[in-house]
């Protein structure tokens, strides 16, 4: 299994890619997933501001 397949979590046909390009693509996917998680976390935290303080903990636990 290639590193890119490990990162994506599914079979990927990378026969046309240079191994260095496949590694760079895997790095980009890892970076994009990390950024997506950060943005989603910020969005959840922002949305929790609209929920009464007593309910924020349980709601946050359900969303994450």
C-alpha positions as a printed NumPy array, in Angstrom:
array([[  0.   ,   0.   ,   0.   ],
       [  1.358,   3.425,  -0.901],
       [  1.626,   6.313,   1.521],
       [ -1.017,   8.161,  -0.502],
       [ -3.422,   5.242,  -0.063],
       [ -2.696,   5.263,   3.671],
       [ -3.442,   8.975,   3.862],
       [ -6.612,   8.808,   1.773],
       [ -7.772,   5.51 ,   3.237],
       [ -8.742,   4.006,  -0.099],
       [ -7.044,   2.357,  -3.066],
       [ -5.474,   4.886,  -5.42 ],
       [ -3.94 ,   4.278,  -8.839],
       [ -0.73 ,   6.287,  -8.891],
       [  1.005,   4.389, -11.686],
       [  1.303,   7.569, -13.751],
       [  2.891,   9.576, -10.942],
       [  6.544,   9.845, -10.112],
       [  7.089,   8.492,  -6.561],
       [  8.225,  11.95 ,  -5.427],
       [  5.058,  13.5  ,  -6.834],
       [  2.931,  10.885,  -5.058],
       [  4.673,  11.732,  -1.767],
       [  4.125,  15.463,  -2.326],
       [  0.472,  14.788,  -3.104],
       [  0.193,  12.772,   0.121],
       [  1.732,  15.72 ,   2.003],
       [ -0.82 ,  18.072,   0.436],
       [ -3.699,  15.774,   1.386],
       [ -2.432,  15.561,   4.984],
       [ -2.136,  19.344,   5.108],
       [ -5.615,  19.819,   3.635],
       [ -7.155,  17.375,   6.12 ],
       [ -5.431,  19.155,   9.018],
       [ -6.673,  22.55 ,   7.813],
       [-10.18 ,  21.176,   7.298],
       [-10.222,  19.867,  10.873],
       [ -9.064,  23.268,  12.182],
       [-11.735,  25.146,  10.229],
       [-14.44 ,  22.689,  11.282],
       [-13.369,  23.013,  14.919],
       [-13.529,  26.811,  14.676],
       [-16.959,  26.643,  13.053],
       [-18.254,  24.358,  15.795],
       [-16.851,  26.63 ,  18.499],
       [-18.434,  29.658,  16.819],
       [-21.787,  27.933,  16.547],
       [-21.674,  26.925,  20.204],
       [-21.799,  30.613,  21.09 ],
       [-25.473,  30.514,  20.111],
       [-26.258,  27.705,  22.553],
       [-26.986,  28.319,  26.245],
       [-23.86 ,  27.867,  28.379],
       [-25.24 ,  24.859,  30.311],
       [-25.829,  22.915,  27.099],
       [-22.532,  23.727,  25.354],
       [-20.537,  20.866,  26.894],
       [-22.954,  18.087,  25.941],
       [-23.601,  19.564,  22.496],
       [-19.861,  19.974,  21.84 ],
       [-19.285,  16.339,  22.855],
       [-21.912,  15.224,  20.346],
       [-20.451,  17.299,  17.514],
       [-16.819,  16.242,  17.931]])
